[in-house]
């Protein structure tokens, strides 16, 4: 699957909808990381709504190569 804005928004909503324990947040982050081949930092940034445009731009650039 391709990482895109819709996917990012779905994951961000997932962590906002429920009160998460640290282990639940980590589990969602690992799922996102593994499913979309992200680094731990990228997954955490996406869930915390940080550097999202930079991450998407990096992914798009990688697809062009």
C-alpha positions as CSV (number, residue, x, y, z in Angstrom):
1,X,0.0,0.0,0.0
2,X,1.0,3.6,-0.6
3,X,1.3,6.0,2.2
4,X,-0.9,9.0,1.5
5,X,-2.8,11.8,3.3
6,X,-6.0,9.6,3.7
7,X,-4.0,6.9,5.4
8,X,-2.2,9.4,7.7
9,X,-5.5,11.0,8.7
10,X,-7.0,7.6,9.5
11,X,-4.1,6.7,11.8
12,X,-4.2,10.1,13.5
13,X,-7.9,9.7,14.1
14,X,-7.3,6.3,15.5
15,X,-5.0,7.6,18.2
16,X,-7.3,10.6,18.9
17,X,-10.5,8.5,19.3
18,X,-9.4,6.5,22.3
19,X,-7.5,7.1,25.4
20,X,-4.3,5.3,24.7
21,X,-1.8,3.8,27.0
22,X,1.8,4.1,26.0
23,X,1.8,0.4,24.9
24,X,-1.3,1.0,22.7
25,X,0.3,4.0,21.1
26,X,3.5,2.1,20.4
27,X,1.5,-0.8,18.9
28,X,-0.3,1.6,16.5
29,X,3.1,3.2,15.7
30,X,4.7,-0.2,15.0
31,X,1.7,-1.2,12.7
32,X,2.1,2.0,10.8
33,X,5.9,1.6,10.6
34,X,5.7,-1.9,9.4
35,X,2.9,-1.5,7.0
36,X,4.4,1.5,5.2
37,X,8.1,0.8,5.7
38,X,8.6,3.9,7.9
39,X,11.3,4.6,10.5
40,X,10.2,4.7,14.1
41,X,10.6,8.5,14.1
42,X,8.5,8.9,11.0
43,X,5.7,6.8,12.5
44,X,5.7,8.7,15.7
45,X,5.8,12.0,13.9
46,X,2.8,11.0,11.8
47,X,0.8,10.0,14.9
48,X,1.7,13.3,16.6
49,X,1.0,15.3,13.4
50,X,4.5,16.5,12.9
51,X,6.6,16.7,9.8
52,X,3.9,15.0,7.8
53,X,4.5,16.9,4.6
54,X,8.2,16.2,4.8
55,X,7.6,12.5,5.2
56,X,5.1,12.4,2.3
57,X,7.5,14.3,0.1
58,X,10.3,11.9,0.9
59,X,8.1,8.9,0.0
60,X,7.1,10.5,-3.3
61,X,10.7,11.2,-4.1
62,X,11.7,7.6,-3.4
63,X,8.9,6.4,-5.7
64,X,10.3,8.6,-8.5
65,X,13.8,6.9,-8.3
